[in-house]
Amino acid sequence: MLLAIGMFAFSIPTIVHDELQRRSSWIHATSPRIGARDATQFVGVGTETISLRGVAHAELSDGRASLDELRDMANTGTAWSVVDGAGQVYGAFVIEGIDEGLKELGPDGRPRKIEFSIDLLRVDDQANAS
């Protein structure tokens, strides 16, 4: 298992991602000053996002069914725990978006290759979580 969102595990039978990008931000208020740089004050933790990108091959997995399962999870609006295969807990995230690109279509229209990206937004109290 590479990563789990709730009970959905990214692995060869489902889908696997080959890229994970994590972005964290912090909020600083600014106040202009004459003859000097703006004064800044830290006011809190900003947003944290995770973006997953990968390719599913029909010979290895049923990528369409896995992406549909993730869409069903997103439709609930529920926050899901995100944990990687090494046991690192990232926190609670909602699924904000799923992009899917179908490639190498067969004569019946079924893709042999699906490129996907999944965008997650952290929603738990980041000051008290890992």
N, C-alpha and C positions, 0 to 999 in steps of 0.2 A: 504494500500500500504506500503510495506516494503522499497522499493527503486525504483527509476526510472532511466533508461538510455535513454536519449532523451524522446520519447513518450512511450517507453516500460515500463510498470509498473509491478514490481514483486508482484504478489498477488495470491490468491488461484485459480482463474480461469486460470491464465497463469502458472507460476512456482514460487516457493518460495525458497529462499536460507535460510539455517540454520547457515551459517557461513560467516562472512565477515572479511578478513584480509587486513589491509592497511599498506603499507611499504613506508616510506619516507627516503631519503638519502641526504647527503650533501658532497660536494667535498672539500678536504683539500690537497693542494700540500705539499710535504715534501722535505726538503733539508738536507743532512747528515751534521753532525758536529762532530768534533774530541772530544772525551771524554765526550760527552753529547748526550742526546736524539736528534733525528732529529727535526729540526725547522719545524713548520707547518704554513701554511697560508690558511685561508678560501678563496676559489675561486668561490664559488657559490652553488646554489641549484642543487642537483642531481635528480635522477628519483623518481617518486612516482607511486606506483602500488596499485591496489585493486584486490583481488582474492575473488570470490564468490563461495561457494560450497553449494550444496543442493541435494534434492531428490524430484522427481516428481512422483506422483502415478496416474495411469490411472483412478482411481475412482474419483479423485478430479480435474484433469486438463489434458489438451492435451499438455504434455511436449514436445513432438516431434515437434509440430507446433510452439510452443513458441521458442524452440531452433533454428528452421529453420528461424524464423523471426529475431532472433538475428544474425544469420549467414548472412542473407541478409543485415542487418545494417552494419555488419563488412565488407562485400564485397564492400561497398561504400567508405571505407577509411575515412569516416567523423568522426570528433570529436563530441561526444555527452555529454551534461551536465549530471552529476550524482548528484542526490538529494535523501536524505533519507526521510522516512515517517515523521520525526520530522521537516523537512524543512532545514536541514543542506545541503548546497551546497558544494560538494567536488571539483568541477572544471570540466574542459572539458577533456574527456578521449576517446581514441580509443579502440576498442575491439581487443586485440592481439591474443586471442586464446579461443577456446571452446572445452572442452573435454566432451564426452558423453559415459556413460556405460549403456547398456541395460540389465536388469535383470528380472528374473521371466517371461520368455517368455511363451506365450500361444501356443496352437496347431497351430495357424495361424502365429506364429512368432512375434506377437505384444507383446511388453514388458508391464508388469504391473507396473514396477518400472524403473525409469531412474535416475541414479546418474550423476550429471553434475558439472563442474567447468568452470568458466569464468574468464579470465585474462584481466584486463584493464590497460592501460598506460596513465598517465596524460600528456597532450600535450600543455596546455595553459601556459601563463607566470605566473609561481608560485609566483613570487615576488609581483605581483599586484593583485592576486586572493585570495579568502578566503581559 
